[in-house]
Amino acid sequence: MSNVRQIDPQKGRIRFRKPEPQDGAAVWELISSCSPLDENSMYCNLIQCDHFRDTCIVAERDGQIVGWISGYRLPYDTETLFVWQVAVSEAARGEGLAKRMLKQLLARDECEGVKRLQTTITRDNEASWALFKSFARAQDAQFDAQAHFTRDTHFRGYHATEHMVTIKLPEAEKRAA
């Protein structure tokens, strides 16, 4: 039996789009409801929705934001898209939404030329590990993870080590995305 939940036909279709500044508060609320994600200020999410809208995505159902990915192209390596956060509402979990948002984001003109996807994940964030490993497999991409920001060196013991995940996208998949 598949672990993907059947989609309720009464629910509206998911619409993917670039965020708008007025989405900042709703994005902040979504992230706040998605433990263990780090909460940023509402202002930070507003700036992401405005300044970084071309490399962020919202998933909307019936006028409600049910999914969010924030990301940006690295200033020193524009072939790399760094994914900052992925959030999916409890109401939309089990539908493969996060993976669909990643594919939609990489398919944008603004992501043309992206050869690598990177993100950082703490060891205990099982959902994120599952998402990015599954995404790499689906893209037939190389997956690598290394300790990057460490608990003692970078966080002074206040936060778990963040592991840098790098997914190298194959040329054919990148063009088809």
C-alpha positions as CSV (number, residue, x, y, z in Angstrom):
1,M,0.0,0.0,0.0
2,S,1.3,3.5,-0.8
3,N,2.0,5.9,2.0
4,V,0.6,8.8,-0.1
5,R,-2.8,9.8,1.2
6,Q,-5.7,9.9,-1.3
7,I,-6.6,13.4,-2.2
8,D,-10.1,14.4,-1.1
9,P,-12.1,15.3,-4.3
10,Q,-14.0,17.9,-2.3
11,K,-10.8,19.9,-1.8
12,G,-9.8,22.4,-4.5
13,R,-6.9,22.0,-6.8
14,I,-3.4,23.2,-5.7
15,R,-2.2,26.3,-7.5
16,F,1.5,27.1,-7.5
17,R,2.6,30.7,-7.7
18,K,5.2,33.2,-6.8
19,P,4.6,34.8,-3.4
20,E,3.4,38.4,-3.1
21,P,4.4,40.7,-0.2
22,Q,0.9,40.4,1.3
23,D,1.5,36.6,1.7
24,G,4.2,37.3,4.3
25,A,1.9,36.9,7.4
26,A,0.3,33.7,6.0
27,V,3.7,32.2,5.3
28,W,4.9,33.1,8.8
29,E,1.8,31.5,10.3
30,L,2.4,28.3,8.2
31,I,6.0,28.1,9.2
32,S,5.0,28.6,12.9
33,S,2.7,25.6,12.6
34,C,5.4,23.3,11.1
35,S,7.7,22.2,13.9
36,P,10.7,21.7,13.8
37,L,11.2,24.6,11.4
38,D,13.0,27.6,12.8
39,E,10.7,30.5,13.0
40,N,11.9,33.8,11.5
41,S,10.3,37.2,12.1
42,M,7.2,38.0,10.1
43,Y,9.2,40.8,8.5
44,C,11.8,38.2,7.3
45,N,9.0,36.2,5.6
46,L,7.6,39.4,4.1
47,I,11.0,40.3,2.6
48,Q,11.3,36.7,1.2
49,C,7.9,37.1,-0.4
50,D,9.0,40.4,-1.9
51,H,12.7,40.5,-2.6
52,F,13.2,36.7,-3.3
53,R,9.8,35.9,-4.9
54,D,11.4,34.6,-8.1
55,T,13.0,31.8,-6.1
56,C,10.3,31.1,-3.6
57,I,7.0,29.4,-4.2
58,V,3.6,29.1,-2.5
59,A,1.1,26.4,-3.0
60,E,-2.5,27.6,-2.5
61,R,-5.7,25.6,-2.2
62,D,-9.1,27.4,-1.9
63,G,-7.4,30.7,-1.3
64,Q,-5.3,29.3,1.6
65,I,-1.5,28.9,1.5
66,V,-0.8,25.3,2.2
67,G,2.8,25.1,1.1
68,W,5.9,27.2,1.0
69,I,9.5,27.0,-0.2
70,S,11.9,29.8,0.3
71,G,15.1,29.8,-1.6
72,Y,17.7,31.8,-3.5
73,R,20.5,31.5,-5.9
74,L,23.8,31.7,-4.2
75,P,25.4,35.1,-4.9
76,Y,28.9,33.5,-5.5
77,D,27.5,30.4,-7.4
78,T,24.4,31.1,-9.4
79,E,24.3,27.5,-10.6
80,T,23.2,26.6,-7.1
81,L,19.7,27.1,-5.7
82,F,19.8,27.1,-1.9
83,V,16.5,26.0,-0.3
84,W,16.1,27.7,3.0
85,Q,12.8,26.3,4.2
86,V,10.0,23.9,3.1
87,A,6.7,24.0,4.9
88,V,3.6,22.0,4.2
89,S,0.3,22.5,6.1
90,E,-1.0,19.6,8.1
91,A,-4.1,19.7,5.8
92,A,-1.9,19.1,2.7
93,R,0.5,16.5,4.0
94,G,0.7,13.1,2.3
95,E,0.0,14.5,-1.2
96,G,3.6,14.8,-2.4
97,L,3.3,18.6,-2.3
98,A,6.8,19.5,-1.2
99,K,8.4,17.5,-4.0
100,R,5.9,19.0,-6.5
101,M,6.8,22.5,-5.3
102,L,10.5,21.8,-5.8
103,K,9.9,20.6,-9.3
104,Q,7.7,23.7,-10.1
105,L,10.4,26.0,-8.6
106,L,13.2,24.4,-10.7
107,A,11.1,24.7,-13.8
108,R,10.9,28.5,-13.6
109,D,12.8,30.6,-16.1
110,E,14.5,32.2,-13.1
111,C,16.1,28.9,-12.2
112,E,17.5,28.3,-15.7
113,G,21.1,27.2,-15.4
114,V,20.7,25.7,-11.9
115,K,22.8,22.6,-11.7
116,R,22.7,22.0,-7.9
117,L,20.2,22.2,-5.2
118,Q,21.4,22.7,-1.6
119,T,19.8,22.9,1.8
120,T,20.9,22.3,5.4
121,I,19.1,19.8,7.6
122,T,19.6,18.8,11.2
123,R,20.0,15.0,11.9
124,D,16.6,14.8,13.6
125,N,14.5,16.3,10.8
126,E,13.3,13.1,9.3
127,A,10.7,14.7,7.0
128,S,13.4,16.9,5.3
129,W,15.8,14.0,4.9
130,A,13.0,11.9,3.4
131,L,11.9,14.7,1.0
132,F,15.4,15.6,-0.3
133,K,16.5,11.9,-0.7
134,S,13.2,11.1,-2.5
135,F,13.6,14.2,-4.7
136,A,17.1,13.2,-5.6
137,R,16.0,9.6,-6.5
138,A,13.1,10.9,-8.6
139,Q,15.6,13.2,-10.5
140,D,18.2,10.4,-10.8
141,A,20.5,12.9,-9.1
142,Q,23.6,12.6,-7.0
143,F,22.9,13.2,-3.3
144,D,25.6,14.2,-0.8
145,A,25.5,15.4,2.8
146,Q,28.2,16.8,5.0
147,A,28.3,18.5,8.4
148,H,28.4,22.2,7.6
149,F,27.3,24.5,10.5
150,T,28.3,22.7,13.6
151,R,26.7,22.9,17.1
152,D,29.9,24.0,18.8
153,T,31.7,26.0,16.2
154,H,28.8,27.9,14.7
155,F,26.0,27.7,17.2
156,R,27.9,27.8,20.5
157,G,25.9,24.8,21.6
158,Y,22.5,26.4,21.1
159,H,21.5,24.6,17.9
160,A,22.1,21.1,16.4
161,T,24.6,20.7,13.6
162,E,23.2,21.6,10.2
163,H,24.3,19.2,7.4
164,M,24.7,20.6,3.9
165,V,22.8,18.5,1.5
166,T,23.8,18.9,-2.2
167,I,21.8,17.4,-5.0
168,K,23.6,17.5,-8.4
169,L,20.9,17.6,-11.1
170,P,21.6,15.6,-14.2
171,E,21.6,17.7,-17.4
172,A,18.6,15.9,-19.0
173,E,16.5,16.2,-15.8
174,K,17.4,19.9,-15.4
175,R,16.2,20.8,-18.9
176,A,13.0,18.7,-18.4
177,A,12.2,20.2,-15.0
